[in-house]
Structure formats: structure tokens, C-alpha cells
Amino acid sequence: MCEDSRVRTSAGTTEAGLSATEDAAAAARWGWDRYDALIIAAAVVATLFVHPISAMLQHPYWFDEVWVADLTRVPWSRLVGFSSVAPVGFVVLLKFVPGAGLQRGRLVVLSFSAASAAMAYVLVRTCSWTSASRARFAGTLAALVTMLAPFSLARNDLKQYTCDAFCALLIFTVAVRVDRASQPTPVWWLAVVSLASVPFSSTAAFVSAAAFAGLLGSAALTRSRRRFVELLVTGGATGVLLVTYLAVVVLPNDNADIRNYWIPFYLRGLPWTMLHDGWTRLSALHNWLAMPTIVFVALFVAGLANLARLRERALVLAVPMLWFEMAVLARLRRYPFLDRRTSHFLLVASIVVVAIGAAGLLEVVYRRWRVVGVAIGIGLAAGFAVRFAPHVNGLQLPSEDVRAPTVYVAEHRTSHDVILVSRSASYGFSFYWPHGRLVAAGIDTGQGFLPSVAGLDAIYTTGATDDAVLAGLRQAVARWRAAGPANRLFIVRSHESGGEEVAWDRAFAALDLHPRELAVGPERLLVVGPS
């Protein structure tokens, strides 16, 4: 008994559980093998089958995607200046995708979806389960819910959110290994992974802070002073470098328009007001979570309890810390809270904990009442399947298509025809114009820039207000009338709000114009002049 106590003390733990020696023996018995590799490969392949790859390659980029796609045409030297649009590393990956057609950039998004499912398995499998079979069961469950949750199935768009989720799971996985009682991973590994992730995912900085906080809490609980100091020094140095990156690369390129856009998703008031608003937003996501909100929260708490039972102290502390951190940032109006897209990384990390909770619950019940355990498992699986099934192979993107009118104008215009492009349409028009070179002017818009096609004497409206639309239309009409009656004025519009539609109607009425519509896509092309 005394010998066992000495072993526990040398391992740095004061609580009951497996000793360091037993932990090492368990790791040897339940080490990774070909079955784990097969499960990971199956998770990656299955992810490809639940997303509509053909539709993803054919459906034109809509407004929120195409201004990310535009950055693939921006010179390398200017990428840092547009880091508010998308992380620099993510855009670099898009630039390496061969070919510009067929919206191939979405394959990068899909790749990170598949990698997230695989990393969910790796994270859960890395935890200190009491047997290999339980570890594989819980890991498989985590991979499945990460892959099939409706909020994951909806991520077909050309944005960095699936990359955010993968980086979050990767950082938490390394944190679990660093927190290992026997044969721990060196702390500097977490520092390296954190610093390597942040150029690809700005939210990796938030996840890294939560991971180091969890490790510090774990060291405090085990009363390991040397470990605590090591984590404090390494975490502090990593934090300084992460803050420096954000301060030098990201924050200077932030803009007021995009901050104002997210005002409805910030938090306000005192803590209980924030809690109420947070619960309201989480409740609104129940269909995307594929379970009632109360079930999600209950299984999340059960997951934390199961992780505590497994002595995964760092992860138990880190995931709630991430929620707290994001709430504080939302209260400071620096990052939106529980928006389905921008909080994708938070939802993915949380649903992995939910899967751990479900696995632990089923294990406890099955051990005592097998029939009841099987029944609960079938019920949970059926309830989850009913909610995610409608989203499988679904392309949940708006039916915007600025590509069709852009290509039509390129094929049918003459050298004296005049082209007028609305501000929102300019992003897709510049991307889809055949053989054109995109020029990005740095303007303080919600996208941080306004694109145009080099060498094409098109006119672009600078906004969606009555004055901006009328000014652009006046300029285009003046040029069109000067060109002669045999020429035409093409008007390309896209992603119009109700107010912008009214602005265009007023501008047409003010100039006594009656453009005709050409049905070349869901967003009609307007033409003034002869057929």
C-alpha cells in the first residue's frame, strides 16, 4: 500500500485511480492498431458520401463565398491586408487548388470536414479509457456525431469554419496528451501546434488559451508546482506570440462594417442577461444540433463528468473555459456568440463532449441493465437520425447565381456596350468574368475591399443606398447615350436587399428607364437598348 502511494506521488496525482505504472501498462495493452486506422479511414470516406460533392462543384459561389474566392486572385503580397475576410493560411490553401472552374475551392472545406470527423475520433480515443473497446466505441460515436450533426452537414460553403473546427480538435488532442500522467507530451508541442494553427484559423488563438488554462488548472489540482511553472512560462510565451500575430495581422485589417454586421450576435448587459441571451440562442439551434437543447446540455454535463472520471482534467476545464471565453469576447463586442457559422468550432468541440457523455451513460446503464442500455442507445440513435437525415447530401446555399449573367454579358456584349455592376454583384462578376484579372481596391466595406476587372471599362456602384445607386446609374446612362442608339446597357445585380431593390426602382424612375429582363439565371440580367 505504501509503495502504491509512492508511485502515485511520483506521478503527480493525489486522487484515486490508476497509478502511473498501471496507466503505462494500460497504454501498452490498449495502444493504437490497424482497427483504429480503419475507423479513421472509414470516417473520412463516410464524410465524403454525406456531402453533395457534385452539387458543391457545380453550384455558383454566392455572395458570402465569392469574396473569399476573390482572394485567390489577389497577389500574394496583399493577402495579409485582407485577413479580416479570411485567415491568410486558409486563403493560401485555396490558392493551391488547381484550376478556377467548378468551384473547386469547396473541396478544401470538405477536406476539413472529413479531417474534423477523423480528429474527433483521435481526440476521444486518446483519452484514458479503461479498455480499447470502450475507447473505440466512444471515438466512433464522436466521429459520427461530428460528421452527421446538421450544423456540420450544412458546411458546404467556401468559408474557413470547418478549418476552425479541425484546429480546435487538434489543439485539444495535443492538450490531452500533454496532460497525460505517464509519458506526457512535452508542453512545447502544444505551443507549436497553437502557433502553427492560428494563420489558418484565427479562432485557434481562443482555443489555445482555453487549452493552456485547462492544463494549468490540472497542474494546480495535482499540486505539481514544477509542472504549473512550466505551463505558465510556455503558455505565457505562446500567448504573447499569438496576441502579437493577431495585433499585427488581424486587428489592423478589421473594419467597422463587419463589426456592425455582427451586432445582433454580441452579448449585452449583466451576467444573467448574457446567460438568458445565450440560452435563447442555443435553444434556437436545436434543429441544427439534432437534439432538444436540454438533451444537448444534459449530455454535455455528462460528458464532462465522464472525462473527470477518466482523469482528463485539462479537457474537463478547457471546454467550459472556451464557452466562457467566447461569451466574454461577445460581451466586449469582439466576436459573435453562437452564430451557427462563426461558432462552428465551439459547437463541434462541444458535441464531441456530448458524444463522450452519451458513451459514458450507455456504458453505465448497459453494465447494470443490458436491455435498458440497448433501448436507450437505440432511442438516442433514432432521435439523432431523424433530425440529421434530411440534411444528408443537402446543399444549403442561397440560389444566387451571378455567374450566369456575367458569362452572358461576356459572350454577347460588343465593344461599345456599357456594363453597370452593383456593389454586391461586383465580387462574383470580377471572379467569373472570363480571362479577366481581378483588381482589389482596399475600401472599408464589410468585405474589406471592392473588386473590379482589369482592362474592362465597367462601372461599379459603390453602395446600396439611393444616392449610390442613382450616381452609378447616371454615369452608366450618360456613357451609354454617348455611345449611340445601337448599343446596350447591361445591368448586373446580385444579393439585393429589399432596400436596394427599392433604390434601383427609384433610380430607374428618376431617369425614366424601363430595362427589360433576360432570364439567364435566378437573378435576372437587366438590359437597356435594342434587342
Secondary structure, 3 states (H helix, E strand, C coil): CHHHHHHHHHHCCCCCCCCHHHHHHHHHHCCCCHHHHHHHHHHHHHHHHCCCHHHHHHCCCCHHHHHHHHHHHCCHHHHHHHCCCCCHHHHHHHHCCCCCHHHCCHHHHHHHHHHHHHHHHHHHHHCCCCCHHHHHHHHHHHHHHHHHCHHHHCCCCCCCHHHHHHHHHHHHHHHHHHCCCCCCCCHHHHHHHHHHHCCCCCCHHHHHHHHHHHHHHHHHHCCCHHHHHHHHHHHHHHHHHHHHHHHHHHHHHCCHHHHHHCHHHCCCCCHHHHHHHHHHHHHHCHHHHCCCHHHHHHHHHHHHHHHHHCCCHHHHHHHHHHHHHHHHHHHCCCCCCCCCCCCHHHHHHHHHHHHHHHHHHHHHHHHHCHHHHHHHHHHHHHHHHHHHHHHCCCCCCCCCCCHHHHHHHHHHCCCCCEEEECCCHHHHHHHHCCCCEEEEECCCCCCCCEEEEECCCCEECCCCCHHHHHHHHHHHHHHHHHHCCCCCEEEECCCCCHHHHHHHHHHHHHCCCCCEEECCCCCCEEEECCC
